[in-house]
Amino acid sequence: MRKLRILQVIKSMSKGGAERYAADLTKALTEAGHETKLVSFSEENEYVNLTSEIDFCICKSVVQPSISGKSIVQIDEYRTLVKKFNPDVIHSHLFKSEMISREYIHPNTVYISTCQNNMEELDTFSISDAFSKRKFTNLYEKNWMLKRYKACNNHFIAISRHTEAYYKKVLPSYLNNRIRMIHHAIDFRKFNVYQHDRSQDLDEIKLIYVARFAPYKNHRFLIHILEALQNRTNKSVKLEFVGSGVEEDNVRHLAEEKGLSDSVIFSGLVSDVEMRLKEANFYIHPATYEPFGLVIIEAMATGLPVIALNGKGNRDIIEHGVNGYMFDEENAKLFANQIIELSESSALYKTISQNAINYAAGFDMVIHVQRVLDYYHEIINVRERKTPLTSSSQY
């Protein structure tokens, strides 16, 4: 395979799975011998430690289509960068970065979008949406974006079977054969180095959840799980939240109301997530919607048993009773009973822990980057040699 010039683009480097993935992918592509640059369209950067290891630049740009005709388009700096870099591939992450990166379409460049979630901007418009200004705006942006997808011959990577099904539903049929399902990946070594012997009896139950405080992340449910645990076991139980966001105060207040404040740690944004996972002994993921669940794989890599609510996309990665546990019902007693069962059986705990590690190893970025590169080259070959694109492969 020939060396490629690859431009990864993202709206900002705020804390999130898509942002971390974009940085990790850029690093892995570079290590694989390809000239790769990550461009952020905002000055916000909460991953300085990651971006310092790669070719990274900030290129302040805005594209805001408007129904009223007062669209905002500020991409001079981005256009100049693209012309100078002359990429073979432009790979975007999240909707706003797609709008900016498709405003100027560079000749002879492959355009790929990673479908990180079910973007509301692409939802199918219905009669019931007729009185919603937001829905009308989404419809306008969707139609604008579909024209750009057609103009640049866009291709897509879905991160789970759920997101793949969503995009096949909301995109025009002619784009369906341009969607490839490739699961996200992690730097496995970075997290696995912190796994340790988890076969010993647990004197203390230490739960952890890594996520920004947003309603759908469902932090409040973990407070109810904590309450159920304390009513069912004599062991000390601690809960750590890693992250920040608009729902944090509400979760703090609920912990206070339940008299659980002394058992809950709010760590905020941290740079040592790997160490926090190592120090815990259960990873609980209560999100009501999860397009994939990158942090679940990270927790598995450290050997943590994962107990999660069915968030649709994360169904791809948890096999109930084998490498973790997944429940369809938001029932605190169910979660608490499962945690207690594991905490009282070192043999079961060790089995689930080792299965989780073995499973997470299959999501190593080294393996993943080859799958992404194969897709890049497949699309390039279609363009240059007019060979047929194979049907959607699933990894």
MARTORDREN-326921 format. One record per residue (C-alpha): residue in one letter; residue number from 1; x, y, z. Coordinates in nm, 4 decimals. Example, Ala and Ser with C-alpha at 12.3 -4.5 7.8 and 13.67 -1.06 7.14 Angstrom:
# residues 2
PT/resn/resi/u/v/w
PT/A/1/1.2300/-0.4500/0.7800
PT/S/2/1.3670/-0.1060/0.7140
END
This chain:
# residues 395
PT/resn/resi/u/v/w
PT/M/1/0.0000/0.0000/0.0000
PT/R/2/0.1296/0.3426/-0.0909
PT/K/3/0.1846/0.6154/0.1646
PT/L/4/-0.1212/0.8382/0.2036
PT/R/5/-0.1730/1.1985/0.3096
PT/I/6/-0.4645/1.1891/0.5525
PT/L/7/-0.6479/1.4805/0.7121
PT/Q/8/-0.8577/1.4004/1.0190
PT/V/9/-1.1016/1.6817/1.1053
PT/I/10/-1.3147/1.7479/1.4130
PT/K/11/-1.5171/2.0404/1.5494
PT/S/12/-1.3231/2.0695/1.8765
PT/M/13/-1.1123/1.8658/2.1169
PT/S/14/-1.3525/1.8841/2.4094
PT/K/15/-1.3723/1.5775/2.6345
PT/G/16/-1.5477/1.2943/2.4564
PT/G/17/-1.5054/0.9577/2.2911
PT/A/18/-1.5077/1.0929/1.9346
PT/E/19/-1.2378/1.3473/2.0143
PT/R/20/-1.0140/1.0942/2.1879
PT/Y/21/-1.0659/0.8463/1.9052
PT/A/22/-0.9708/1.1055/1.6411
PT/A/23/-0.6431/1.1753/1.8218
PT/D/24/-0.5653/0.8055/1.8731
PT/L/25/-0.6440/0.7272/1.5089
PT/T/26/-0.4199/1.0098/1.3892
PT/K/27/-0.1341/0.8759/1.6001
PT/A/28/-0.1846/0.5185/1.4793
PT/L/29/-0.2013/0.6200/1.1125
PT/T/30/0.1201/0.8186/1.1544
PT/E/31/0.2921/0.5225/1.3205
PT/A/32/0.1752/0.3083/1.0274
PT/G/33/0.3810/0.5317/0.7971
PT/H/34/0.1198/0.7725/0.6615
PT/E/35/0.1410/1.1520/0.6677
PT/T/36/-0.1499/1.2347/0.8964
PT/K/37/-0.2698/1.5611/1.0469
PT/L/38/-0.5558/1.6292/1.2899
PT/V/39/-0.7382/1.9599/1.2447
PT/S/40/-0.9742/2.1096/1.5018
PT/F/41/-1.2072/2.3935/1.4074
PT/S/42/-1.2126/2.5352/1.7616
PT/E/43/-0.9515/2.6478/2.0143
PT/E/44/-1.1045/2.4249/2.2824
PT/N/45/-0.8610/2.1435/2.3631
PT/E/46/-0.9028/1.9179/2.6644
PT/Y/47/-0.6650/1.6566/2.5222
PT/V/48/-0.3402/1.8514/2.5201
PT/N/49/-0.1522/1.5400/2.6313
PT/L/50/-0.2753/1.3519/2.3226
PT/T/51/-0.2474/1.6310/2.0647
PT/S/52/0.1099/1.7036/2.1741
PT/E/53/0.2069/1.3602/2.0384
PT/I/54/0.0698/1.4150/1.6856
PT/D/55/0.0651/1.6656/1.3999
PT/F/56/-0.2205/1.8823/1.5280
PT/C/57/-0.3409/2.2281/1.4371
PT/I/58/-0.6306/2.4600/1.5132
PT/C/59/-0.8035/2.6079/1.2112
PT/K/60/-1.0872/2.8312/1.3300
PT/S/61/-1.3723/2.7854/1.0833
PT/V/62/-1.7511/2.8150/1.0829
PT/V/63/-2.0236/2.6991/0.8458
PT/Q/64/-2.3803/2.7707/0.9520
PT/P/65/-2.6464/2.7304/0.6823
PT/S/66/-2.9532/2.9455/0.7410
PT/I/67/-3.3104/2.9120/0.6176
PT/S/68/-3.3349/3.2923/0.6197
PT/G/69/-3.0503/3.3197/0.3701
PT/K/70/-2.8073/3.4619/0.6264
PT/S/71/-2.5687/3.1694/0.6178
PT/I/72/-2.2285/3.2060/0.7832
PT/V/73/-1.9316/3.0635/0.5942
PT/Q/74/-1.5803/3.1278/0.7261
PT/I/75/-1.3409/2.8696/0.5857
PT/D/76/-1.0560/3.0670/0.4264
PT/E/77/-0.7981/2.9282/0.6686
PT/Y/78/-0.9246/2.5726/0.6240
PT/R/79/-0.9319/2.5989/0.2431
PT/T/80/-0.5728/2.7242/0.2417
PT/L/81/-0.4628/2.4399/0.4675
PT/V/82/-0.6292/2.1746/0.2498
PT/K/83/-0.4806/2.3103/-0.0715
PT/K/84/-0.1340/2.3114/0.0847
PT/F/85/-0.1623/1.9652/0.2427
PT/N/86/-0.3321/1.8164/-0.0678
PT/P/87/-0.4783/1.5145/0.1139
PT/D/88/-0.5661/1.1799/-0.0374
PT/V/89/-0.8271/1.1362/0.2362
PT/I/90/-1.0322/1.3773/0.4469
PT/H/91/-1.1896/1.1887/0.7371
PT/S/92/-1.4394/1.3805/0.9519
PT/H/93/-1.5813/1.3162/1.2973
PT/L/94/-1.9165/1.4616/1.4159
PT/F/95/-2.1688/1.6587/1.2120
PT/K/96/-2.0370/2.0146/1.2474
PT/S/97/-1.6953/1.9112/1.1183
PT/E/98/-1.8631/1.7538/0.8158
PT/M/99/-2.0409/2.0786/0.7332
PT/I/100/-1.7149/2.2723/0.7438
PT/S/101/-1.4984/2.0165/0.5636
PT/R/102/-1.7504/1.9687/0.2793
PT/E/103/-1.8016/2.3402/0.2122
PT/Y/104/-1.4806/2.3299/0.0103
PT/I/105/-1.4403/2.0035/-0.1833
PT/H/106/-1.0814/1.9333/-0.2786
PT/P/107/-1.0280/1.7547/-0.6126
PT/N/108/-0.9127/1.3913/-0.6162
PT/T/109/-0.9723/1.3506/-0.2427
PT/V/110/-1.1652/1.0680/-0.0755
PT/Y/111/-1.4177/1.1940/0.1808
PT/I/112/-1.5167/0.9730/0.4733
PT/S/113/-1.7449/1.0398/0.7705
PT/T/114/-1.7286/0.8387/1.0904
PT/C/115/-2.0872/0.7995/1.2134
PT/Q/116/-2.0182/0.8518/1.5829
PT/N/117/-2.3848/0.8641/1.6849
PT/N/118/-2.7393/0.8940/1.5545
PT/M/119/-2.7220/1.2605/1.4546
PT/E/120/-3.0549/1.4371/1.5028
PT/E/121/-2.9740/1.6602/1.2049
PT/L/122/-3.0284/1.3582/0.9796
PT/D/123/-3.3546/1.2371/1.1358
PT/T/124/-3.6464/1.1798/0.9009
PT/F/125/-3.8828/1.4781/0.9031
PT/S/126/-4.2465/1.3999/0.9864
PT/I/127/-4.5744/1.5934/0.9946
PT/S/128/-4.5547/1.6114/1.3742
PT/D/129/-4.2321/1.8137/1.3374
PT/A/130/-4.4032/2.0900/1.1388
PT/F/131/-4.4292/2.3233/1.4393
PT/S/132/-4.0707/2.2763/1.5566
PT/K/133/-3.8223/2.5415/1.4470
PT/R/134/-3.5359/2.3125/1.5480
PT/K/135/-3.6707/2.0299/1.3305
PT/F/136/-3.7078/2.2633/1.0325
PT/T/137/-3.3488/2.3787/1.0831
PT/N/138/-3.2348/2.0164/1.1002
PT/L/139/-3.4212/1.9405/0.7774
PT/Y/140/-3.2579/2.2354/0.6034
PT/E/141/-2.9118/2.1303/0.7255
PT/K/142/-2.9764/1.7695/0.6239
PT/N/143/-3.0735/1.8658/0.2686
PT/W/144/-2.7723/2.0964/0.2487
PT/M/145/-2.5457/1.8177/0.3747
PT/L/146/-2.6895/1.5563/0.1375
PT/K/147/-2.6001/1.7781/-0.1571
PT/R/148/-2.2435/1.8011/-0.0263
PT/Y/149/-2.2264/1.4237/0.0290
PT/K/150/-2.3257/1.3726/-0.3342
PT/A/151/-2.0809/1.6336/-0.4604
PT/C/152/-1.7823/1.4771/-0.2818
PT/N/153/-1.8906/1.1134/-0.3307
PT/N/154/-1.8945/1.0683/0.0468
PT/H/155/-1.8381/0.7350/0.2231
PT/F/156/-1.9218/0.6423/0.5818
PT/I/157/-1.7905/0.4351/0.8719
PT/A/158/-2.0536/0.3273/1.1265
PT/I/159/-1.9187/0.2441/1.4727
PT/S/160/-2.1848/-0.0142/1.5640
PT/R/161/-2.4622/-0.2178/1.4069
PT/H/162/-2.7120/0.0223/1.5613
PT/T/163/-2.5554/0.3291/1.3997
PT/E/164/-2.5204/0.1409/1.0712
PT/A/165/-2.8936/0.0622/1.0727
PT/Y/166/-2.9756/0.4242/1.1580
PT/Y/167/-2.7713/0.5685/0.8709
PT/K/168/-2.9134/0.3194/0.6232
PT/K/169/-3.2576/0.4368/0.7314
PT/V/170/-3.2030/0.8145/0.7149
PT/L/171/-2.9681/0.8412/0.4154
PT/P/172/-3.0836/0.8090/0.0533
PT/S/173/-3.0645/0.4539/-0.0801
PT/Y/174/-2.7816/0.5390/-0.3221
PT/L/175/-2.5559/0.6066/-0.0209
PT/N/176/-2.6331/0.2785/0.1576
PT/N/177/-2.3605/0.0802/-0.0194
PT/R/178/-2.1067/0.3399/0.0952
PT/I/179/-2.1476/0.2560/0.4645
PT/R/180/-1.8890/0.0286/0.6262
PT/M/181/-1.9313/-0.0911/0.9844
PT/I/182/-1.5992/-0.0787/1.1725
PT/H/183/-1.6068/-0.0774/1.5508
PT/H/184/-1.4134/0.1896/1.7391
PT/A/185/-1.0813/0.1026/1.9011
PT/I/186/-0.8498/0.1966/2.1872
PT/D/187/-0.4796/0.2016/2.2611
PT/F/188/-0.5038/-0.1377/2.4323
PT/R/189/-0.1526/-0.1279/2.5767
PT/K/190/-0.2219/0.2047/2.7457
PT/F/191/-0.5055/0.0535/2.9514
PT/N/192/-0.3968/-0.3090/2.9811
PT/V/193/-0.0716/-0.2112/3.1502
PT/Y/194/-0.2855/-0.1120/3.4488
PT/Q/195/-0.4644/-0.4447/3.4824
PT/H/196/-0.3637/-0.6427/3.7893
PT/D/197/-0.4597/-0.9563/3.9800
PT/R/198/-0.8316/-0.9216/4.0426
PT/S/199/-0.8809/-1.2736/4.1804
PT/Q/200/-0.8599/-1.1759/4.5467
PT/D/201/-1.1707/-1.1387/4.7623
PT/L/202/-1.3205/-0.7903/4.7569
PT/D/203/-1.3358/-0.6259/5.0974
PT/E/204/-1.4694/-0.3060/4.9435
PT/I/205/-1.6928/-0.2418/4.6432
PT/K/206/-1.5571/0.0445/4.4330
PT/L/207/-1.7731/0.1509/4.1401
PT/I/208/-1.6671/0.3921/3.8669
PT/Y/209/-1.8438/0.5656/3.5780
PT/V/210/-1.6623/0.7777/3.3193
PT/A/211/-1.8932/1.0094/3.1236
PT/R/212/-1.9932/1.3705/3.0882
PT/F/213/-2.2924/1.4684/3.2988
PT/A/214/-2.5748/1.4749/3.0427
PT/P/215/-2.9346/1.3524/3.0907
PT/Y/216/-2.8978/1.0462/2.8658
PT/K/217/-2.5812/0.9406/3.0477
PT/N/218/-2.8155/0.8642/3.3390
PT/H/219/-2.5830/0.9307/3.6349
PT/R/220/-2.8837/0.9542/3.8677
PT/F/221/-2.9536/0.5833/3.8214
PT/L/222/-2.6134/0.5032/3.9698
PT/I/223/-2.7123/0.6834/4.2898
PT/H/224/-3.0108/0.4479/4.3129
PT/I/225/-2.7802/0.1492/4.2520
PT/L/226/-2.5519/0.2737/4.5298
PT/E/227/-2.8505/0.3012/4.7648
PT/A/228/-2.9636/-0.0521/4.6758
PT/L/229/-2.6136/-0.1867/4.7404
PT/Q/230/-2.5855/-0.0271/5.0817
PT/N/231/-2.9180/-0.1865/5.1752
PT/R/232/-2.7957/-0.5312/5.0666
PT/T/233/-2.4329/-0.5655/5.1763
PT/N/234/-2.2226/-0.4938/5.4802
PT/K/235/-1.9217/-0.4170/5.2624
PT/S/236/-1.8047/-0.0602/5.2199
PT/V/237/-1.9315/0.0800/4.8886
PT/K/238/-1.7808/0.3786/4.7074
PT/L/239/-1.8814/0.5377/4.3779
PT/E/240/-1.6587/0.7599/4.1636
PT/F/241/-1.7852/0.9823/3.8835
PT/V/242/-1.5248/1.0986/3.6315
PT/G/243/-1.6400/1.3838/3.4099
PT/S/244/-1.8284/1.7116/3.4234
PT/G/245/-2.1409/1.8606/3.2697
PT/V/246/-2.4783/2.0238/3.3107
PT/E/247/-2.6329/1.7436/3.5187
PT/E/248/-2.3611/1.7338/3.7845
PT/D/249/-2.5400/1.9574/4.0376
PT/N/250/-2.8604/1.7542/4.0052
PT/V/251/-2.6697/1.4320/4.0750
PT/R/252/-2.4960/1.5915/4.3748
PT/H/253/-2.8321/1.6994/4.5150
PT/L/254/-2.9766/1.3498/4.4714
PT/A/255/-2.6797/1.1990/4.6570
PT/E/256/-2.7385/1.4478/4.9393
PT/E/257/-3.1114/1.3690/4.9529
PT/K/258/-3.0328/0.9977/4.9817
PT/G/259/-2.7695/1.0586/5.2511
PT/L/260/-2.4999/0.9124/5.0266
PT/S/261/-2.2683/1.2112/4.9791
PT/D/262/-1.9892/1.0518/5.1836
PT/S/263/-1.9895/0.7514/4.9504
PT/V/264/-1.9734/0.9455/4.6223
PT/I/265/-1.6610/1.1011/4.4709
PT/F/266/-1.6945/1.3649/4.1984
PT/S/267/-1.3508/1.3706/4.0342
PT/G/268/-1.4286/1.6062/3.7446
PT/L/269/-1.2108/1.5974/3.4347
PT/V/270/-0.8932/1.3936/3.4834
PT/S/271/-0.5936/1.3047/3.2689
PT/D/272/-0.5326/0.9656/3.4325
PT/V/273/-0.8495/0.7725/3.3480
PT/E/274/-0.6434/0.4526/3.3228
PT/M/275/-0.5329/0.4820/3.6867
PT/R/276/-0.8881/0.5564/3.8040
PT/L/277/-1.0102/0.2411/3.6309
PT/K/278/-0.7298/0.0377/3.7879
PT/E/279/-0.8262/0.1518/4.1379
PT/A/280/-1.1931/0.0536/4.0933
PT/N/281/-1.3306/-0.2994/4.0864
PT/F/282/-1.6542/-0.2509/3.8884
PT/Y/283/-1.7368/-0.0357/3.5880
PT/I/284/-2.1068/0.0569/3.5721
PT/H/285/-2.2467/0.2101/3.2525
PT/P/286/-2.6094/0.3266/3.2978
PT/A/287/-2.6453/0.5406/2.9815
PT/T/288/-2.9879/0.5076/2.8193
PT/Y/289/-2.8304/0.5635/2.4767
PT/E/290/-2.4780/0.4643/2.3764
PT/P/291/-2.3778/0.4577/2.0073
PT/F/292/-2.0842/0.2288/2.0907
PT/G/293/-1.9167/0.2730/2.4297
PT/L/294/-1.5436/0.3306/2.3886
PT/V/295/-1.4929/0.3674/2.7639
PT/I/296/-1.6502/0.0243/2.8141
PT/I/297/-1.3700/-0.1297/2.6070
PT/E/298/-1.1156/0.0730/2.8061
PT/A/299/-1.2600/-0.0590/3.1321
PT/M/300/-1.2514/-0.4153/2.9979
PT/A/301/-0.8858/-0.3723/2.9020
PT/T/302/-0.8000/-0.3009/3.2664
PT/G/303/-0.9871/-0.6149/3.3713
PT/L/304/-1.2936/-0.4466/3.5183
PT/P/305/-1.6213/-0.6392/3.4995
PT/V/306/-1.8690/-0.4133/3.3186
PT/I/307/-2.2358/-0.3971/3.4126
PT/A/308/-2.4360/-0.1849/3.1710
PT/L/309/-2.7823/-0.0776/3.0713
PT/N/310/-2.8776/-0.1661/2.7148
PT/G/311/-2.7915/0.1530/2.5256
PT/K/312/-2.8422/-0.0004/2.1779
PT/G/313/-2.4943/0.0511/2.0304
PT/N/314/-2.3197/-0.1137/2.3254
PT/R/315/-2.5067/-0.4379/2.2553
PT/D/316/-2.2259/-0.5127/2.0083
PT/I/317/-1.9618/-0.5393/2.2788
PT/I/318/-2.1165/-0.6982/2.5890
PT/E/319/-2.2059/-1.0667/2.5968
PT/H/320/-2.4172/-1.1108/2.9083
PT/G/321/-2.2551/-1.3420/3.1612
PT/V/322/-1.9406/-1.3893/2.9514
PT/N/323/-1.7383/-1.0650/2.9304
PT/G/324/-1.9770/-0.8502/3.1337
PT/Y/325/-2.3449/-0.8002/3.2049
PT/M/326/-2.6170/-0.6054/3.0264
PT/F/327/-2.9684/-0.5374/3.1484
PT/D/328/-3.2637/-0.4102/2.9469
PT/E/329/-3.4460/-0.2911/3.2567
PT/E/330/-3.3486/0.0168/3.4584
PT/N/331/-3.3789/-0.1687/3.7880
PT/A/332/-3.1345/-0.0742/4.0646
PT/K/333/-3.1942/-0.4013/4.2513
PT/L/334/-3.0934/-0.6071/3.9455
PT/F/335/-2.7683/-0.4147/3.9127
PT/A/336/-2.6979/-0.4323/4.2866
PT/N/337/-2.7598/-0.8069/4.3030
PT/Q/338/-2.5220/-0.8678/4.0111
PT/I/339/-2.2504/-0.6575/4.1737
PT/I/340/-2.2922/-0.8447/4.5018
PT/E/341/-2.2799/-1.1851/4.3288
PT/L/342/-1.9488/-1.0940/4.1649
PT/S/343/-1.8058/-0.9410/4.4818
PT/E/344/-1.8777/-1.2619/4.6761
PT/S/345/-1.7314/-1.5039/4.4190
PT/S/346/-1.3648/-1.4480/4.3418
PT/A/347/-1.3744/-1.7300/4.0820
PT/L/348/-1.6641/-1.5741/3.8889
PT/Y/349/-1.5116/-1.2276/3.9186
PT/K/350/-1.1773/-1.3511/3.7827
PT/T/351/-1.3452/-1.5334/3.4917
PT/I/352/-1.5443/-1.2277/3.3820
PT/S/353/-1.2362/-1.0078/3.4291
PT/Q/354/-1.0114/-1.2273/3.2122
PT/N/355/-1.2791/-1.2662/2.9449
PT/A/356/-1.3141/-0.8875/2.9359
PT/I/357/-0.9387/-0.8421/2.8860
PT/N/358/-0.9271/-1.1022/2.6090
PT/Y/359/-1.2230/-0.9407/2.4338
PT/A/360/-1.0857/-0.5860/2.4617
PT/A/361/-0.7590/-0.6981/2.3002
PT/G/362/-0.9519/-0.7406/1.9749
PT/F/363/-1.0259/-0.3674/1.9753
PT/D/364/-0.6620/-0.2596/1.9765
PT/M/365/-0.5920/0.0444/1.7603
PT/V/366/-0.3158/-0.1463/1.5771
PT/I/367/-0.5762/-0.3905/1.4422
PT/H/368/-0.8330/-0.1183/1.3833
PT/V/369/-0.6070/0.1123/1.1849
PT/Q/370/-0.5416/-0.1605/0.9282
PT/R/371/-0.9167/-0.2021/0.8764
PT/V/372/-0.9546/0.1729/0.8268
PT/L/373/-0.6611/0.1813/0.5843
PT/D/374/-0.8085/-0.1099/0.3891
PT/Y/375/-1.1285/0.0915/0.3502
PT/Y/376/-0.9365/0.4031/0.2421
PT/H/377/-0.7510/0.2068/-0.0256
PT/E/378/-1.0632/0.0251/-0.1389
PT/I/379/-1.2375/0.3579/-0.2060
PT/I/380/-0.9274/0.4996/-0.3762
PT/N/381/-0.9113/0.1922/-0.6003
PT/V/382/-1.2763/0.2375/-0.6956
PT/R/383/-1.2035/0.5959/-0.7935
PT/E/384/-0.8782/0.5274/-0.9790
PT/R/385/-0.9470/0.1872/-1.1347
PT/K/386/-1.3271/0.1847/-1.1333
PT/T/387/-1.3285/-0.1503/-0.9498
PT/P/388/-1.6514/-0.2355/-0.7634
PT/L/389/-1.6837/-0.1549/-0.3935
PT/T/390/-1.7592/-0.4649/-0.1873
PT/S/391/-2.0659/-0.4865/0.0318
PT/S/392/-2.0527/-0.3597/0.3895
PT/S/393/-1.8020/-0.5527/0.5984
PT/Q/394/-1.8449/-0.5772/0.9738
PT/Y/395/-1.5619/-0.5698/1.2240
END
